[in-house]
Amino acid sequence: MRSGPEASRPSRIRLLMMGGVSRILLGSLVGQGAILLVSPFLTRLYSPADFGALAVVTAISAVLGNVVTLSWERAIVLPEDDNRAKDIVLLGVISVSFLVSALALVAYLTQETLSHLFDSEVFLIYWWLVPVTVGALGFYTIASSWLVRRQEYPSLAIRNAVQGVSQASSSIILGLSGVGSLGLISSVAVGRIAALVGMVRFQKMPSSRRRELKVAALRYKRFPLVNMWSRVLNSLGLQLPVILIVALYGSVEAGLYALTLRVLAAPVGIVADAVSQYFEGSFASQNREGGLGLRHMLSTFAFRLLAVAALPAVTVAVAGPLLFQLVFGAEWATAGFYAQLLVISYFAQFVVSPISRALVILEYQGTQLAWDASRLAATSAAVLLSWVASDNFVVCAVALASVQTLWYAVLFFLCRSAAIATERKAKYNRENGL
């Protein structure tokens, strides 16, 4: 008969899935649901080329958003002392402020080059959108990590709802006002800024903070030195294919692909984002308390995510073109066909991405970095070699989906191996009184 941590583990998992996750999930349902619900209206307000411009701005901002924080936000959940965690928050705020200012200057100086590279006037007219969006993403991420550490799940739920509703409403209102593509491509920044306003907690910081900041920076230096590059490579693995598709296949094809991503990413965002935030908080807490039960927690999360995603994935795989044609209009049926090809990779991402935070929490940054680098190389090669072999985007979609699915399977086993190794070390330390 089991007792202690072993006996309480199943009940903990059940409470986990019913408590904090359900709260965050409700906010995500409202926010991401709003984005998905307005999509049929957006496809009638904006052209495929506008969606292509949105895809490029979002992709570039997502990559740079991981740079400007220097990955300090991933260390916020780790210290046992809240004061040390606040030091890390301040390091993140300083990093974002400085690097976004530098980015704004670079964006201004390179606006003509970027406009020519992507054959779009977006970077010429709205060059300021990238630094604004990157800054919003950076501060948003840091504030979110503090809420995750504090396990303030109602606040995270409100954040998710406000972000999605603000993003959806701004794209509709600005679209109807006749501002053109600006209404669509600015919506990401608007959503993050609106959510950030609700998350900010003004707290007086002690004046003698410089020494503490230095201590925190030295203790968690692997995050900006190693983990940041891992996160950049991870983001590039997701976003560089979008940028390459725009450059190689044109903005219209990229726009169809962007709508596909928007629809497939919505359910991933609704559940996976909620679960990943709760998983990070709970997994880090379990690790701080001794490290036992990590493998069981990881496997339970993955199995339940797989069960949730199975039916929607099969539905898209069977009836993608018909669903897209009915909901978004006849000219978007091709995007539904692309969804059929890509859904398997999003299914894999949905299951594995939330639990992949285990590698960083267990401080396996090197393993994460190696996986991210190999995934970036593989996805980039898939797009480039497909384009060399054929100018038919279908070939590219199949290659990209295959590579993504395989790499997420590898990531799952890497996370599981890290959890097993940590458990063994914790058990050994406990048995030997270490």
N, C-alpha and C positions, 0 to 999 in steps of 0.2 A: 504493500500500500504506500502511495507516495504522500509526502508531506512537505511542508515548507514551500520554497519557490516552485518546485515541480508541481505540487498540487494546485497552486494558485494560478499557474500559467494559463490554462484554458479560460478560466473566468476573466482573467485580465484581458485576454484577446477579445472575448465577447463584449466586455465593457468598452474596450477600445473602439470596436466597430459600431457600437450603439451610442456612445457618448460624444466625444470630441469630433470624431469623423462625421457623424450625422449633422452636427451643427455647421461645420465647415462645408459639408456637402450641400446643405440647404442654401447657404450663401452662394456657392458655386452654381447650383441649379438656377438660381435667380439671375446671376450675372452672366454666365455663359449661355444660359437659355435665352436671355434677351438678345445676345449677339447672334445666336442662331435664328431666332424668330424674325429678326429684321433683315436677314440675308435675302429673302425673296424680294423685298422692297429695294434693297441695295442693288441687286442685279438689274433692276429697272431704272435706277437713278444713275448708275455708273456703268462704264464700259469695261470690257475685259482688259483694255490697256490701263485703266485706272486701277483695277485689281492687281495688275502687274506692277505698277508703281508702288502700291501698298506693300506688295510682297518684298520688293527690293528694300524699301525704307525700313520695314519691320525686320528683315533679315540682318541688315547692317547694324541696326540699333540693338538687336538682341545680342550680337557678337560683342559689340563695344560695351554694352551694358555689363557684361561679365568682366571686362577689362577695368572699368573705372572704379569698381568696388575693391579691386585687388583681392577678391575672395575673402575679405574679412568677415563678411556675413556668415560664412560657413563655420567660422570659429565661435560665433556668439553663443551657440547652444552648449559649448563644451565646459567652460569654467564652472567650478562649484560655487564660487563667490560671485554675487551679482555685480559688485563693484568692478571686478575684473572684466566682466561681460560688458559693462558700460564703457570701460576703456576701449574695448574693441569696437563698440558702436561708434565712438567718437573717431577712432582711426578710420573707419569706413566712411563717415561723413566728410572728413578732411580729404580723403582720397578722391571721392566723387566730385567734390567741389573743385579741387585743383585740376583734375584730368578732364572734366567736362569743359572747363574754361579753355584749356589747351585745344580740345577737340573743336570748339566753336571757331577758333582762329584757323585751324586746319580746314574745316568745312568751307569757310569763307574764301580761303586762298585756292581751293581745289574745285570750286563749284563748276567751272567750265570743263575741266577734265572729266569729272564724274558725269556731267550731262552728256558729253560726247561718248563716254565709255558705255553707258546704258541706253544711249539713244533716247533720252527723256529729258524734258525741260524741268522736271520736278526738282532736280538738284541745282538748277540755275535760278529758278524762281523762289523755291522754298528750301534753300540750302540750310536755313536755321532749324528746320524740323528735326534733323538727325541729332544735333547736340541737345535739343530740348527733350526729345524722346529718350535719349540715352540717360540724361540726368534724371528724368522721371523714373525710369526703370531702376537706376542705381539706388536712389533714395527709397524707393518703394521696396526694393529687395532687403535693404538694411532694416527698415522699420518692421517688415514682415518677420524677419529672423528674430527680432527682439520679442515679438508677440508669440512666436513659436516657443522660444525659450521659456517665457512666462506661462505658456500653455493657456493663453487668453483666447480660447477657441470662439467665443461669441464675437470678439473683435475681428478675428480672422474671417468669420462668416460675413459680417457686415462689410468688411473690406472687399471680399469677393463680389458681393452683390452690387456695391457702389461702383466698383471698377467696370463691371460688365454693362450695367444699366447706363452709366455715363458714356461709355464708348459707343454703345448702340444708339442712344438718343442723339449724341452729337453728330454721328455720321448721317442720320436721317435729317435732322434739322438743318445742318449745313448743306446737305445735298439739295434739299428743297429750296434753300435760299439762293442757289445758283452760283456757289463759289467754285464749282468744278471739283477736280480731283483732291483739292485741299481738304474738303469735308471728309473724305475717306481716309487719307493718309495721316491726318492729324488726330484721328479718333483714338489711336493707341496711346498717345501722350495724354490726351484729355482724360481717358479712363484711369490711367495710373495716377495722375495728379489729383483727381477727385478722390480716389481711394486714399492717397497719401495724406491729404488734409484731415481725413477722419482718423488716421492712425497715429499722427504725431503726438507725442507726449512731451511737453516742455518741462524739463527737469534741470534744476540748478546743479551745475557741475562744480566740484571743489576747485579752488584756484590753484592749489599745488598739484597739478595733474600731469605735468610734463614727465616726471620720473616714472609714474605709474604707466603712462602711455608707452614709454620706452621698454619697461619690463614686459608689458603685454605684447608689444611688437616682437620682442626677442623670443618670448615663449611660443608664440604662434606664427613664427616667421615662415614655416613651411606652407602656410596658406597662400601668401602672396608670391612666394618663390616657386612653389610647385603646384599647389592646387589651382591657382589662378590660370596657369597655362593649361591645366587639365580641363578647366571649365571653358576656356576659350576654344580649345580643340573640340570639346563636346558640342559647343554651340555652333562652331564651324561645320561639324559633321552634319548638323541639322540644317543650317542656313546656307552654307556654301553651295549645295546643289541648287537651291532656289536662285541664287545670284548667277550661277553658271547657266541655268536654264533660260533666264532672261537674256543673258548675253549671247547664247548660242541659238536659241529657238525663237526669240522675239517676244515682245511684250504681250501680244495677244495670246500666244500659247502659254506664256507664263501666267497670264490672267486666269485662264481656264484651270491651270494647275493650282493657282492661289485659291480659287473658290473650292477646289477639292480639298486642299489643306484646311481651309476654314471650316468646312463641314465635318471632316474627319477629326480635326483637332478639338471641336466643341465637346464631344463626349469624353475625350481624353482629358480635357481641361476640367470638366465638371467633376469627375470622380478622382482622377489621378492626382490632380493638384491638392485636393482635400486630403487624400490618403497620404500623399508624400509629406505634407506638413505635419500631420499627426504622427506618421511613422518616424519622422526625424526627431520630434520631441520625445516620443515614447522610447524609441530605440536608444537615443542618447541617454535618457534617464535610466534605462535598464543597464546600459553599459557602465554608467557611473556607479550603479548600485552593486556591481560585482561581475557583470558580464555573462551570467548564466541565463539560459533561455533565449539567446539571440537567434540561434538557428530556427527554433520553433516559431518565433515571432515572424521572422523573414518568410519562411515557407507558408505560414498561414495567410499573411498578406497577399503573397503571390497567387495562391490557390483561389482566394476569394475574388481577387481582381480578374483572374481568368474566367471564373464562373459568370461574373457580371458582364464581361465584354463579349462572350461567345455569341449570343443571339443577335445583337446589333451588327457584329462583324459578318455573320452569315447573311443577314438581310441585305447589307450593302453589296456583298459579293454576288448575290443572286439578282438583285433588282436595281442596281446603281443607276444606269441610264434612265430608266423609267421614272424613278423617284426624283432625279434632278430635273428632268423635263417637266414633270408635273408641278414641282415646287418653284423652280427658278426660271422657267421658260424654255422654249424649244432650242434657243441658241446655246444653252448651257448643257445640253444632253451629253456632249463630248466629255465634259467634266465628270459626269456620272460614270462614264466608261473608265476614265482615269482612276476614279474612286474604287472601282472593282479591282483594278490592278494593284493599288497601293494599300488596300485595307488590311492585308495581312501584316504589313510592317507596322501599321498603327496599332494593331491588336497586340503585337509583341511589345511595342513601346508602352502601351497602356499597362501591361502586366509588370514589366521590369523597371521602367523608369522610376516609379516612386520608391522602390526598395533599393535602388542603386545608391542612394545616399548613405547606405551602410558602409561603403568603402571609405568615405571621407570621415564619418563618425568614428570608425575604427582606426583611422589614420593610416589607411592604405593608399595614400595619395599617389605613390609611384605606380601602383597597379591601375588606378583610375586614369592616370596620365597615359600609360601605355595603351590602354583600351581606347581612349579618346583619339590618340594619334593614329592608331591603326584604323579606326572607324572613319576618320576624316580622309585618310588616304584611299580607303576602299570606296567610299561614296563618291568622292571626286573622280576617281578612276571610272566608276560605273557611268557617270554622266558623260565624261570626256570620250571614253572608248565607244559608248553607244552612239554618240554624235559622229565619231569618225566612221563607224560601221554603217550608220544609216541616219538620215535626217528625219526619220519618223519618230515622233516623241514616244510612241507606244513602246518601242525597244528600250528607250531610256527609263520609262516608268517600271517596266518589268525588272530591269537590271537593278534599279535603285531599291525596289521593294525587296528583292532577294537578298541584297547585301545588308540592308537594315535589319531584316528579320534574323539573319544568321548572327549578326554582331550582338543583338539584344539577347539571344540565347546564350552566347558566350558570357555576356555581362552577368546574367543570372547566376551561372555557375561560379564566377569569380566572387560575387557577393556571398554566396553560400559557403565557399571555401574560407573566406575571411571570417565569417561568423563562427564556423567550426573551429578554426585556429584560435580565435579569441576565447571561445568557451573552454577549450582545452587548457589554455594558459591560465584562465581564471580558476578552473578546477584544480590545477596543479598548485597554484599559489595558496588556495584555500586549504588544501590537504597538507601543505608544508608550512602553514602559518606565516606565509609571506605577505 
